[in-house]
Amino acid sequence: MQITHTRRPTTSPTMTYRLPVWHGWAALPAPTREYGGLTPVPFGFRADVHIGAARDIGDQAARELAAVLADCSDYQVHGTNPYGLAIVAGRLAVLLGR
């Protein structure tokens, strides 16, 4: 008798979001659409959020981005402005309770 096991990846699949920057603020690609035009992260996936050189994020955009990331297993925020990176990551951490 032979037992075979399915091969599983060692890391979770990752979804990448690149947010546009508008006058120094991280924005959503389509703010008039549901979730700002972003596809919600499926349960168990990881998320990479790229904010470029953004210095801040608006309250409504942060809430909608948090709704998109609600089911992710882990997320990371990437950017080129350390101050903006800390602000955006901090707001998302508060909204997601992590």
KOLVOBA-636839 format. One record per atom (N, C-alpha, C): atom name; residue in three letters; x, y, z; residue number from 1. Coordinates in pm, 1 decimal. Example, Ala and Ser with C-alpha at 12.3 -4.5 7.8 and 13.67 -1.06 7.14 Angstrom:
SITE atom rest       c1       c2       c3  nr
SITE    N  ALA   1319.0   -569.0    780.0   1
SITE   CA  ALA   1230.0   -450.0    780.0   1
SITE    C  ALA   1320.0   -330.0    780.0   1
SITE    N  SER   1285.0   -225.0    708.0   2
SITE   CA  SER   1367.0   -106.0    714.0   2
SITE    C  SER   1290.0      3.0    787.0   2
REM end
This chain:
SITE atom rest       c1       c2       c3  nr
SITE    N  MET     83.8   -116.8      0.0   1
SITE   CA  MET      0.0      0.0      0.0   1
SITE    C  MET     88.9    124.0      0.0   1
SITE    N  GLN     54.3    219.3    -83.3   2
SITE   CA  GLN    133.3    341.5    -93.5   2
SITE    C  GLN     43.6    460.1    -58.4   2
SITE    N  ILE     97.0    548.9     23.2   3
SITE   CA  ILE     23.3    669.0     62.5   3
SITE    C  ILE     93.4    788.7     -0.3   3
SITE    N  THR     17.3    870.0    -68.2   4
SITE   CA  THR     74.8    991.4   -126.5   4
SITE    C  THR     10.7   1113.2    -60.5   4
SITE    N  HIS     89.4   1215.2    -46.2   5
SITE   CA  HIS     41.4   1340.4     11.3   5
SITE    C  HIS     51.0   1449.0    -94.9   5
SITE    N  THR    -48.6   1534.8    -95.4   6
SITE   CA  THR    -42.6   1644.9   -191.2   6
SITE    C  THR     63.8   1744.2   -147.0   6
SITE    N  ARG    125.8   1805.2   -242.7   7
SITE   CA  ARG    228.9   1904.9   -212.1   7
SITE    C  ARG    161.0   2038.5   -190.8   7
SITE    N  ARG    196.7   2103.0    -83.2   8
SITE   CA  ARG    141.2   2233.3    -52.5   8
SITE    C  ARG    253.0   2335.9    -51.3   8
SITE    N  PRO    222.2   2457.7    -93.8   9
SITE   CA  PRO    326.3   2560.8    -90.6   9
SITE    C  PRO    363.1   2594.3     53.5   9
SITE    N  THR    485.7   2635.6     73.3  10
SITE   CA  THR    530.9   2668.5    208.3  10
SITE    C  THR    484.7   2807.0    251.0  10
SITE    N  THR    446.6   2891.8    157.4  11
SITE   CA  THR    394.4   3023.4    191.3  11
SITE    C  THR    255.9   3039.6    131.4  11
SITE    N  SER    179.8   3127.4    192.1  12
SITE   CA  SER     45.2   3154.7    141.3  12
SITE    C  SER     53.6   3233.8     10.7  12
SITE    N  PRO    -46.3   3220.0    -74.7  13
SITE   CA  PRO    -49.0   3302.9   -195.3  13
SITE    C  PRO    -59.5   3450.5   -156.0  13
SITE    N  THR     -6.1   3536.5   -238.9  14
SITE   CA  THR     -0.9   3679.0   -206.8  14
SITE    C  THR    -71.1   3761.2   -314.6  14
SITE    N  MET   -148.7   3858.2   -269.3  15
SITE   CA  MET   -209.5   3955.6   -359.7  15
SITE    C  MET   -134.6   4087.3   -341.9  15
SITE    N  THR   -106.2   4155.1   -451.8  16
SITE   CA  THR    -32.0   4280.0   -448.3  16
SITE    C  THR   -122.2   4395.7   -490.7  16
SITE    N  TYR   -117.7   4501.7   -412.3  17
SITE   CA  TYR   -194.8   4622.4   -442.2  17
SITE    C  TYR    -98.1   4739.3   -454.9  17
SITE    N  ARG   -103.9   4810.6   -566.1  18
SITE   CA  ARG    -22.9   4931.1   -585.8  18
SITE    C  ARG   -118.9   5049.9   -586.6  18
SITE    N  LEU   -114.1   5127.8   -478.9  19
SITE   CA  LEU   -204.5   5240.9   -466.5  19
SITE    C  LEU   -145.5   5363.4   -535.7  19
SITE    N  PRO   -227.5   5437.5   -609.5  20
SITE   CA  PRO   -178.3   5561.5   -669.6  20
SITE    C  PRO   -157.2   5667.3   -561.6  20
SITE    N  VAL    -68.5   5760.7   -588.4  21
SITE   CA  VAL    -41.2   5870.1   -495.0  21
SITE    C  VAL    -95.5   5997.6   -557.4  21
SITE    N  TRP   -178.4   6068.8   -480.9  22
SITE   CA  TRP   -238.4   6191.9   -528.3  22
SITE    C  TRP   -202.7   6303.1   -431.3  22
SITE    N  HIS   -115.2   6395.0   -473.2  23
SITE   CA  HIS    -69.7   6507.4   -390.9  23
SITE    C  HIS    -14.4   6460.2   -255.8  23
SITE    N  GLY     59.1   6351.4   -256.3  24
SITE   CA  GLY    121.5   6300.7   -134.8  24
SITE    C  GLY     34.7   6207.2    -52.7  24
SITE    N  TRP    -86.8   6182.8    -96.4  25
SITE   CA  TRP   -178.1   6095.2    -23.4  25
SITE    C  TRP   -195.7   5963.9    -99.8  25
SITE    N  ALA   -193.6   5852.8    -27.8  26
SITE   CA  ALA   -224.0   5723.3    -90.3  26
SITE    C  ALA   -373.5   5723.5   -121.1  26
SITE    N  ALA   -407.6   5688.6   -243.3  27
SITE   CA  ALA   -547.3   5691.1   -286.9  27
SITE    C  ALA   -588.4   5552.9   -335.0  27
SITE    N  LEU   -717.8   5534.4   -352.1  28
SITE   CA  LEU   -768.5   5410.6   -408.2  28
SITE    C  LEU   -785.9   5429.5   -558.0  28
SITE    N  PRO   -767.2   5324.0   -637.8  29
SITE   CA  PRO   -770.1   5340.4   -783.5  29
SITE    C  PRO   -904.6   5388.6   -837.9  29
SITE    N  ALA  -1014.2   5346.2   -779.9  30
SITE   CA  ALA  -1147.8   5387.2   -825.5  30
SITE    C  ALA  -1232.7   5417.4   -701.6  30
SITE    N  PRO  -1219.7   5537.4   -643.7  31
SITE   CA  PRO  -1284.3   5565.8   -515.6  31
SITE    C  PRO  -1436.0   5560.7   -517.7  31
SITE    N  THR  -1498.6   5566.4   -635.2  32
SITE   CA  THR  -1644.6   5562.7   -639.9  32
SITE    C  THR  -1699.4   5420.9   -649.1  32
SITE    N  ARG  -1613.6   5322.2   -662.7  33
SITE   CA  ARG  -1658.6   5183.0   -670.9  33
SITE    C  ARG  -1647.8   5114.9   -535.6  33
SITE    N  GLU  -1713.2   5000.3   -521.3  34
SITE   CA  GLU  -1707.7   4925.1   -396.3  34
SITE    C  GLU  -1563.3   4885.9   -366.5  34
SITE    N  TYR  -1522.1   4899.9   -241.7  35
SITE   CA  TYR  -1385.6   4871.8   -195.9  35
SITE    C  TYR  -1282.1   4955.3   -270.7  35
SITE    N  GLY  -1322.3   5069.1   -322.0  36
SITE   CA  GLY  -1228.0   5155.5   -392.2  36
SITE    C  GLY  -1174.8   5096.2   -520.5  36
SITE    N  GLY  -1246.5   5001.3   -577.1  37
SITE   CA  GLY  -1203.3   4937.9   -700.7  37
SITE    C  GLY  -1103.5   4824.8   -679.8  37
SITE    N  LEU  -1079.2   4787.0   -554.9  38
SITE   CA  LEU   -985.5   4678.4   -524.2  38
SITE    C  LEU  -1061.9   4549.2   -496.6  38
SITE    N  THR  -1002.9   4437.4   -531.5  39
SITE   CA  THR  -1061.6   4306.9   -503.1  39
SITE    C  THR  -1023.9   4265.8   -361.2  39
SITE    N  PRO  -1121.9   4227.9   -278.0  40
SITE   CA  PRO  -1088.3   4184.5   -141.4  40
SITE    C  PRO   -996.0   4062.7   -141.6  40
SITE    N  VAL   -911.0   4055.8    -41.0  41
SITE   CA  VAL   -816.7   3944.6    -27.7  41
SITE    C  VAL   -893.4   3820.5     17.9  41
SITE    N  PRO   -880.6   3708.1    -51.7  42
SITE   CA  PRO   -946.2   3585.4     -6.1  42
SITE    C  PRO   -889.7   3539.0    128.5  42
SITE    N  PHE   -970.0   3465.3    202.0  43
SITE   CA  PHE   -930.2   3417.0    333.5  43
SITE    C  PHE   -800.7   3336.2    323.0  43
SITE    N  GLY   -704.3   3368.3    408.7  44
SITE   CA  GLY   -579.3   3294.3    414.3  44
SITE    C  GLY   -469.2   3346.9    324.3  44
SITE    N  PHE   -500.9   3436.8    232.4  45
SITE   CA  PHE   -398.1   3494.1    145.5  45
SITE    C  PHE   -321.0   3601.0    220.9  45
SITE    N  ARG   -201.7   3632.0    173.4  46
SITE   CA  ARG   -123.4   3744.6    223.8  46
SITE    C  ARG   -146.8   3862.8    131.0  46
SITE    N  ALA   -114.5   3983.5    177.4  47
SITE   CA  ALA   -130.9   4102.5     94.7  47
SITE    C  ALA     -7.6   4190.9    105.3  47
SITE    N  ASP     37.1   4242.1     -8.6  48
SITE   CA  ASP    143.7   4342.1    -15.1  48
SITE    C  ASP     81.4   4470.2    -68.1  48
SITE    N  VAL     91.2   4576.6     10.9  49
SITE   CA  VAL     34.7   4705.6    -26.6  49
SITE    C  VAL    150.7   4800.8    -54.4  49
SITE    N  HIS    158.3   4850.6   -176.9  50
SITE   CA  HIS    264.3   4943.7   -216.5  50
SITE    C  HIS    204.6   5083.8   -224.9  50
SITE    N  ILE    263.2   5178.2   -147.9  51
SITE   CA  ILE    209.5   5313.6   -143.9  51
SITE    C  ILE    304.1   5415.8   -205.8  51
SITE    N  GLY    413.8   5372.9   -260.7  52
SITE   CA  GLY    507.0   5464.3   -325.7  52
SITE    C  GLY    560.2   5569.5   -229.7  52
SITE    N  ALA    553.1   5696.6   -269.4  53
SITE   CA  ALA    606.5   5806.0   -188.5  53
SITE    C  ALA    497.7   5877.9   -109.4  53
SITE    N  ALA    385.7   5811.5    -84.8  54
SITE   CA  ALA    275.3   5874.5    -11.6  54
SITE    C  ALA    318.7   5911.5    129.9  54
SITE    N  ARG    266.9   6026.6    175.7  55
SITE   CA  ARG    296.6   6073.3    311.0  55
SITE    C  ARG    184.1   6042.7    408.7  55
SITE    N  ASP     64.5   6010.5    357.5  56
SITE   CA  ASP    -50.9   5987.8    443.0  56
SITE    C  ASP   -158.1   5914.6    363.1  56
SITE    N  ILE   -267.7   5879.8    431.4  57
SITE   CA  ILE   -384.1   5819.0    366.6  57
SITE    C  ILE   -507.4   5878.3    431.9  57
SITE    N  GLY   -609.2   5905.4    353.4  58
SITE   CA  GLY   -732.7   5962.1    406.3  58
SITE    C  GLY   -810.2   5859.7    488.4  58
SITE    N  ASP   -900.8   5910.7    572.3  59
SITE   CA  ASP   -978.7   5822.2    659.2  59
SITE    C  ASP  -1065.5   5724.9    580.1  59
SITE    N  GLN  -1137.3   5774.7    479.9  60
SITE   CA  GLN  -1224.7   5688.5    400.2  60
SITE    C  GLN  -1142.6   5585.2    322.9  60
SITE    N  ALA  -1031.8   5626.1    264.0  61
SITE   CA  ALA   -946.4   5532.6    190.2  61
SITE    C  ALA   -888.9   5427.4    283.9  61
SITE    N  ALA   -851.0   5466.8    406.0  62
SITE   CA  ALA   -796.7   5370.5    502.5  62
SITE    C  ALA   -903.0   5269.3    543.4  62
SITE    N  ARG  -1026.9   5315.5    564.7  63
SITE   CA  ARG  -1134.8   5222.4    602.1  63
SITE    C  ARG  -1164.7   5123.6    490.1  63
SITE    N  GLU  -1167.8   5173.2    366.5  64
SITE   CA  GLU  -1195.5   5083.6    253.9  64
SITE    C  GLU  -1081.0   4986.1    231.1  64
SITE    N  LEU   -957.3   5031.8    247.4  65
SITE   CA  LEU   -843.1   4941.8    233.9  65
SITE    C  LEU   -844.8   4836.9    344.2  65
SITE    N  ALA   -881.9   4875.1    466.1  66
SITE   CA  ALA   -892.4   4779.0    576.6  66
SITE    C  ALA  -1000.9   4675.7    547.5  66
SITE    N  ALA  -1110.4   4716.7    484.6  67
SITE   CA  ALA  -1215.9   4621.6    447.8  67
SITE    C  ALA  -1164.7   4521.5    344.4  67
SITE    N  VAL  -1079.7   4568.2    253.5  68
SITE   CA  VAL  -1020.2   4479.6    152.4  68
SITE    C  VAL   -927.8   4377.1    219.0  68
SITE    N  LEU   -855.4   4420.0    322.7  69
SITE   CA  LEU   -756.8   4334.0    388.7  69
SITE    C  LEU   -814.0   4253.9    505.4  69
SITE    N  ALA   -942.9   4262.2    530.9  70
SITE   CA  ALA  -1003.2   4202.9    650.4  70
SITE    C  ALA   -978.0   4052.7    664.6  70
SITE    N  ASP   -978.9   3977.2    556.3  71
SITE   CA  ASP   -964.3   3831.2    565.1  71
SITE    C  ASP   -823.2   3780.9    538.5  71
SITE    N  CYS   -727.2   3870.4    518.6  72
SITE   CA  CYS   -591.7   3824.7    486.9  72
SITE    C  CYS   -523.9   3767.7    611.5  72
SITE    N  SER   -433.9   3674.8    588.5  73
SITE   CA  SER   -361.0   3615.0    700.7  73
SITE    C  SER   -250.3   3707.0    749.3  73
SITE    N  ASP   -195.0   3788.1    660.6  74
SITE   CA  ASP    -87.5   3880.3    694.7  74
SITE    C  ASP    -79.4   3984.8    584.7  74
SITE    N  TYR    -31.3   4102.6    619.6  75
SITE   CA  TYR    -13.3   4206.6    518.1  75
SITE    C  TYR    114.4   4283.3    547.3  75
SITE    N  GLN    170.2   4342.0    444.1  76
SITE   CA  GLN    287.5   4427.9    456.6  76
SITE    C  GLN    264.3   4552.4    373.7  76
SITE    N  VAL    308.3   4665.7    427.7  77
SITE   CA  VAL    298.3   4792.2    356.2  77
SITE    C  VAL    438.9   4831.3    312.6  77
SITE    N  HIS    454.7   4864.6    184.8  78
SITE   CA  HIS    583.8   4903.0    129.0  78
SITE    C  HIS    573.5   5045.1     74.3  78
SITE    N  GLY    677.7   5123.5     94.9  79
SITE   CA  GLY    679.4   5259.8     43.1  79
SITE    C  GLY    818.6   5317.6     49.8  79
SITE    N  THR    834.8   5435.6    -11.0  80
SITE   CA  THR    966.2   5499.1    -14.8  80
SITE    C  THR    979.7   5611.6     86.9  80
SITE    N  ASN    870.2   5655.2    147.1  81
SITE   CA  ASN    872.8   5761.1    247.0  81
SITE    C  ASN    854.8   5697.4    385.4  81
SITE    N  PRO    957.4   5696.9    470.1  82
SITE   CA  PRO    946.4   5629.1    599.9  82
SITE    C  PRO    835.8   5685.8    688.2  82
SITE    N  TYR    816.1   5817.3    683.9  83
SITE   CA  TYR    711.2   5879.5    764.2  83
SITE    C  TYR    573.5   5832.8    716.6  83
SITE    N  GLY    550.6   5837.8    586.2  84
SITE   CA  GLY    423.5   5792.5    530.1  84
SITE    C  GLY    400.7   5644.7    551.5  84
SITE    N  LEU    506.3   5568.1    542.5  85
SITE   CA  LEU    497.1   5424.1    565.3  85
SITE    C  LEU    449.0   5395.0    707.1  85
SITE    N  ALA    504.0   5465.9    804.8  86
SITE   CA  ALA    463.1   5447.4    944.6  86
SITE    C  ALA    318.5   5489.9    966.1  86
SITE    N  ILE    276.6   5599.4    902.7  87
SITE   CA  ILE    138.8   5648.5    917.9  87
SITE    C  ILE     39.1   5547.8    860.4  87
SITE    N  VAL     61.9   5503.9    737.5  88
SITE   CA  VAL    -31.7   5413.2    671.3  88
SITE    C  VAL    -35.5   5278.5    743.3  88
SITE    N  ALA     79.9   5224.1    776.0  89
SITE   CA  ALA     84.2   5095.0    847.4  89
SITE    C  ALA     16.3   5106.2    983.8  89
SITE    N  GLY     35.7   5217.7   1052.1  90
SITE   CA  GLY    -26.7   5238.4   1182.7  90
SITE    C  GLY   -178.4   5247.6   1173.4  90
SITE    N  ARG   -227.4   5321.0   1075.6  91
SITE   CA  ARG   -373.7   5331.4   1058.9  91
SITE    C  ARG   -436.1   5196.5   1025.0  91
SITE    N  LEU   -371.4   5120.9    938.2  92
SITE   CA  LEU   -424.5   4989.0    903.4  92
SITE    C  LEU   -421.3   4895.1   1024.6  92
SITE    N  ALA   -315.6   4901.6   1104.0  93
SITE   CA  ALA   -307.0   4816.9   1222.7  93
SITE    C  ALA   -419.3   4847.8   1320.6  93
SITE    N  VAL   -451.7   4975.0   1337.7  94
SITE   CA  VAL   -559.8   5012.7   1428.2  94
SITE    C  VAL   -694.3   4965.0   1372.6  94
SITE    N  LEU   -717.5   4987.5   1244.2  95
SITE   CA  LEU   -844.5   4948.0   1183.9  95
SITE    C  LEU   -865.3   4797.4   1179.2  95
SITE    N  LEU   -754.9   4723.2   1160.6  96
SITE   CA  LEU   -765.1   4576.9   1153.3  96
SITE    C  LEU   -748.7   4509.6   1290.5  96
SITE    N  GLY   -712.2   4587.1   1390.7  97
SITE   CA  GLY   -696.2   4530.8   1524.9  97
SITE    C  GLY   -576.9   4438.3   1536.1  97
SITE    N  ARG   -469.8   4470.5   1466.1  98
SITE   CA  ARG   -350.1   4383.9   1470.1  98
SITE    C  ARG   -232.6   4456.0   1526.2  98
REM end
